[in-house]
Amino acid sequence: MRFSDKVAIVTGSGRGIGRAIAMRLAKEGAKVVVVDKDQATAKSTAEDIKAGGGQVHVVVIDATKREDTHRMARETLEKFGSIDILVNNVGWFGKGQVFIQTDEEYWDRILDVNLKSALLCSHAVLEQMIKQSYGKIINISSGAGKAGNSRQVAYSTAKAGVIGLTKSLAWEVARNKINVNCICPGFVDTQLTADFTNNDPKAKQAIEKLVPLGRLAQPEDMAAVVCFLASDEAEYVTGQIISVDGGLIQA
Ligand SMILES: NC(=O)c1ccc[n+]([C@@H]2O[C@H](COP(=O)([O-])OP(=O)(O)OC[C@H]3O[C@@H](n4cnc5c(N)ncnc54)[C@H](O)[C@@H]3O)[C@@H](O)[C@H]2O)c1
């Protein structure tokens, strides 16, 4: 029960990686705020947390809107009285697009969902974390943000931005006893990946061949590392970018 006196916000926790992180934090005692734009999936995560005996609150927001992210912070404080952990997990890349065929509207959306959401949510909780002299922010970037990928120029750019956000914010708030770290997943078995590969089993096999550890990750693989970074065991770790990708990117 590493998080028994802690309050955690997990964005995009209606499904996929965010859901696994929220479930794991709750299982280890955290009071969890499930944040998503999709009310039905957010409620479903919350029901599962409650069924396991956990304490949970749902906030439905668009994480790319400043006023929504401030409501998220406000409601968390009203409900649970502190904000100890923020996991910036919201992200999206659709089916990817060849750069020359992309337009400004597409870049703006990709940058908003993957990068601006993390900036806004971090900004919304920081005043409280500084007041507490305690906080853990964990950002979800991507292997694409470290190594790049074709058909993912905008997404890679946004996820590289998440890495920059992590490193710079870690410097800025270290003396406030706030740790800021980041993980870079490789290929995770979620709806996002299924949409990207059109649910094609051959694409899944190709990925399995590519990954040194020989399988796609499960969302729980991400949750385990995020929870380490959110815990006091990682008190002396900040500004770090950790690949959780089965050995795909060794840099
Ligand atoms: N799945 C992978 O292989 C993979 C690999 C690398 C990085 N990532 C990153 O991990 C994170 C989670 O990925 P996933 O596979 O679980 O995705 P997912 O699409 O399964 O889940 C994302 C969740 O975020 C929510 N969301 C999206 N936009 C939102 C917004 N504007 N406001 C509020 N909620 C919003 C969605 O409703 C959904 O519940 C993303 O940042 C993604 O870029 C995933």
The ligand as a Tripos MOL2 file, in Angstrom:
@<TRIPOS>MOLECULE
LIG
   44    48     1     0     0
SMALL
NO_CHARGES

@<TRIPOS>ATOM
      1 N1         -0.5690    2.2220  -27.0560 N.am      1 LIG1
      2 C1          0.6910    2.3930  -27.3930 C.2       1 LIG1
      3 O1          1.3060    1.5220  -28.0180 O.2       1 LIG1
      4 C2          1.4270    3.6500  -26.9980 C.ar      1 LIG1
      5 C3          2.7760    3.7510  -27.3340 C.ar      1 LIG1
      6 C4          3.4810    4.8950  -26.9730 C.ar      1 LIG1
      7 C5          2.8450    5.8970  -26.2620 C.ar      1 LIG1
      8 N2          1.5280    5.7790  -25.9590 N.ar      1 LIG1
      9 C6          0.9010    6.8720  -25.2250 C.3       1 LIG1
     10 O2          0.2930    6.3610  -24.0490 O.3       1 LIG1
     11 C7         -0.8680    7.1450  -23.7360 C.3       1 LIG1
     12 C8         -2.0910    6.2540  -23.5780 C.3       1 LIG1
     13 O3         -2.2440    5.4840  -24.7550 O.3       1 LIG1
     14 P1         -3.3660    4.3550  -24.9020 P.3       1 LIG1
     15 O4         -2.8400    3.3850  -25.8960 O.co2     1 LIG1
     16 O5         -3.8230    3.9000  -23.5810 O.co2     1 LIG1
     17 O6         -4.5170    5.2310  -25.6230 O.3       1 LIG1
     18 P2         -6.1050    5.0190  -25.6690 P.3       1 LIG1
     19 O7         -6.5580    5.7320  -26.9100 O.co2     1 LIG1
     20 O8         -6.4730    3.5870  -25.5060 O.co2     1 LIG1
     21 O9         -6.6100    5.8250  -24.3790 O.3       1 LIG1
     22 C9         -6.4850    7.2160  -24.3230 C.3       1 LIG1
     23 C10        -7.5540    7.7880  -23.3970 C.3       1 LIG1
     24 O10        -7.3960    9.2190  -23.3820 O.3       1 LIG1
     25 C11        -8.6780    9.8220  -23.5280 C.3       1 LIG1
     26 N3         -8.5110   11.1400  -24.1640 N.ar      1 LIG1
     27 C12        -8.0590   11.3800  -25.4230 C.ar      1 LIG1
     28 N4         -8.0690   12.6940  -25.6670 N.ar      1 LIG1
     29 C13        -8.5210   13.3050  -24.5400 C.ar      1 LIG1
     30 C14        -8.7500   14.6610  -24.1780 C.ar      1 LIG1
     31 N5         -8.5030   15.6620  -25.0300 N.pl3     1 LIG1
     32 N6         -9.2050   14.9430  -22.9440 N.ar      1 LIG1
     33 C15        -9.4640   13.9300  -22.0600 C.ar      1 LIG1
     34 N7         -9.2820   12.6230  -22.3570 N.ar      1 LIG1
     35 C16        -8.8080   12.3140  -23.5780 C.ar      1 LIG1
     36 C17        -9.4640    8.8730  -24.3960 C.3       1 LIG1
     37 O11       -10.8750    9.0590  -24.2700 O.3       1 LIG1
     38 C18        -8.9850    7.5160  -23.8740 C.3       1 LIG1
     39 O12        -9.7720    7.0560  -22.8010 O.3       1 LIG1
     40 C19        -0.9820    8.1860  -24.8570 C.3       1 LIG1
     41 O13        -0.3600    9.3720  -24.4600 O.3       1 LIG1
     42 C20        -0.2130    7.5470  -25.9860 C.3       1 LIG1
     43 O14         0.2730    8.5080  -26.9120 O.3       1 LIG1
     44 C21         0.8080    4.6730  -26.2840 C.ar      1 LIG1
@<TRIPOS>BOND
     1     1     2 1
     2     2     3 2
     3     2     4 1
     4     4     5 ar
     5     4    44 ar
     6     5     6 ar
     7     6     7 ar
     8     7     8 ar
     9     8     9 1
    10     8    44 ar
    11     9    10 1
    12     9    42 1
    13    10    11 1
    14    11    12 1
    15    11    40 1
    16    12    13 1
    17    13    14 1
    18    14    15 2
    19    14    16 1
    20    14    17 1
    21    17    18 1
    22    18    19 2
    23    18    20 1
    24    18    21 1
    25    21    22 1
    26    22    23 1
    27    23    24 1
    28    23    38 1
    29    24    25 1
    30    25    26 1
    31    25    36 1
    32    26    27 ar
    33    26    35 ar
    34    27    28 ar
    35    28    29 ar
    36    29    30 ar
    37    29    35 ar
    38    30    31 1
    39    30    32 ar
    40    32    33 ar
    41    33    34 ar
    42    34    35 ar
    43    36    37 1
    44    36    38 1
    45    38    39 1
    46    40    41 1
    47    40    42 1
    48    42    43 1
@<TRIPOS>SUBSTRUCTURE
     1 LIG1         1 GROUP 0 **** ****
